[in-house]
Amino acid sequence: MERSVFEIVKAPLGWSVFADNVKIGGVYDSRGAALEAAALAASYTISDGVGVQINVPGAEEEKPRWAVAFDIASSILPTRSGRERSGSR
């Protein structure tokens, strides 16, 4: 059976919906609004006889990947004193 996968993804200014790795629709203010758009698109897919899967990230997964990577790097890199940051020695 064929299956179409809908992904709700955190975007820089809101939330986006992807269907089979192709962005559909616009940018939504909330995860819930993006889910409604994905459900509507999925209903058309279902009427064509195709199975669907909708993936919505949880609260921990809301951060974009670059923000998670930055948080990890910031926590493991050594910190400098204020004098070294300003360039004076």
C-alpha positions as CSV (number, residue, x, y, z in Angstrom):
1,M,0.0,0.0,0.0
2,E,1.3,3.5,-0.9
3,R,1.7,5.9,2.0
4,S,2.1,9.7,2.1
5,V,3.9,11.2,5.0
6,F,3.0,14.7,6.3
7,E,5.6,16.5,8.5
8,I,4.9,19.5,10.7
9,V,8.2,21.4,10.9
10,K,9.4,24.4,13.0
11,A,10.2,27.3,10.6
12,P,12.0,30.5,11.4
13,L,8.8,32.5,11.6
14,G,6.2,29.8,12.5
15,W,5.4,26.3,11.4
16,S,5.5,24.6,7.9
17,V,3.9,21.5,6.5
18,F,5.7,19.1,4.2
19,A,4.1,16.3,2.2
20,D,6.6,13.6,1.1
21,N,9.5,16.1,1.6
22,V,7.8,18.9,-0.5
23,K,6.6,22.0,1.3
24,I,2.9,22.6,0.9
25,G,0.9,25.6,2.1
26,G,2.3,28.7,3.8
27,V,3.7,29.4,7.3
28,Y,1.4,28.9,10.2
29,D,1.4,30.7,13.6
30,S,1.0,27.5,15.7
31,R,1.6,23.8,15.6
32,G,-2.1,23.3,15.8
33,A,-2.8,25.5,12.7
34,A,-0.2,23.5,10.8
35,L,-1.8,20.3,11.9
36,E,-5.2,21.4,10.7
37,A,-3.7,22.2,7.3
38,A,-1.9,18.9,7.2
39,A,-5.1,17.0,8.1
40,L,-7.1,18.8,5.3
41,A,-4.4,17.9,2.8
42,A,-4.3,14.3,4.1
43,S,-8.1,14.0,3.7
44,Y,-7.7,14.6,-0.1
45,T,-4.9,12.0,-0.2
46,I,-7.1,9.5,1.6
47,S,-9.9,10.0,-0.9
48,D,-7.4,9.0,-3.6
49,G,-6.9,5.7,-1.8
50,V,-3.5,6.4,-0.3
51,G,-2.6,5.8,3.3
52,V,-1.3,8.8,5.3
53,Q,1.0,9.4,8.3
54,I,1.1,12.8,10.0
55,N,4.1,13.6,12.2
56,V,4.0,16.5,14.7
57,P,7.0,17.3,16.9
58,G,6.6,17.5,20.7
59,A,7.6,20.5,22.8
60,E,11.2,19.4,23.1
61,E,11.5,19.0,19.3
62,E,10.2,22.5,18.6
63,K,13.7,24.0,18.5
64,P,15.3,24.2,15.0
65,R,18.2,21.8,14.7
66,W,20.7,24.7,14.5
67,A,19.5,26.0,17.9
68,V,19.9,22.5,19.5
69,A,23.4,22.2,18.0
70,F,24.3,25.7,19.3
71,D,23.0,24.9,22.8
72,I,25.1,21.7,22.9
73,A,28.2,23.4,21.6
74,S,27.8,26.2,24.1
75,S,27.6,23.8,27.0
76,I,30.7,21.8,26.1
77,L,33.0,24.5,24.8
78,P,35.3,26.2,27.3
79,T,34.3,29.7,28.3
80,R,36.7,32.7,28.1
81,S,37.1,35.4,30.6
82,G,35.8,38.9,29.8
83,R,39.4,40.2,29.2
84,E,40.1,37.6,26.5
85,R,36.8,38.3,24.7
86,S,37.5,42.0,24.4
87,G,40.9,41.3,22.8
88,S,43.0,43.0,25.5
89,R,45.7,41.0,27.3
